[in-house]
Amino acid sequence: MGLASRTCEPCKGNLSPLSREEAEGMLREIPGWELEEGATKIRRTFRFRDFAQAMAFARKVGEVAEGEGHHPDLTVGWGYCGVVFQTHKIRALHRNDFIMAAKVNALTP
């Protein structure tokens, strides 16, 4: 079962962060994403023809995030939308971040 078809698990205080090795292994399942800040975040910048397309994409990401209860940090500008995931409760990466990254990848044509 691919990551995009999974559901995020509710975040409780006792979540264990992924190790760098685990995160690197999961990164293979989400093309275009990169580890950041000591493997505590993942980031991808999506490119578009104009601002309107970038905003439309950001809204789609927001809808998916709201549905899963797992929210990214977004940056939007002319022709781009940056998406960063980190499980804020643990200030590190969790499987949920990779599930969401796969769901965001699935939004692109």
C-alpha angles and dihedrals in degrees: 000000000000123000093247091062094053127091126232115251117232112267115244125177094256098066116134117224120235117255118239089256093052091047092049090051093051091045088072088067095057110055116208097025125115134200116243141184099021093321092301095116140032123214139187131174116210118205126217138177094250148353095272092058091047091051093047089053092048089053091052090050089050092052092051091045092050091049092052096039091232115111132198131207108251132199119189130188141144105319100352145076119192117203124194125183128195129148097246096200091064098025089229142075125295132176088263090068091057092045089054093046089054090049090050091049088054089060092067120089 
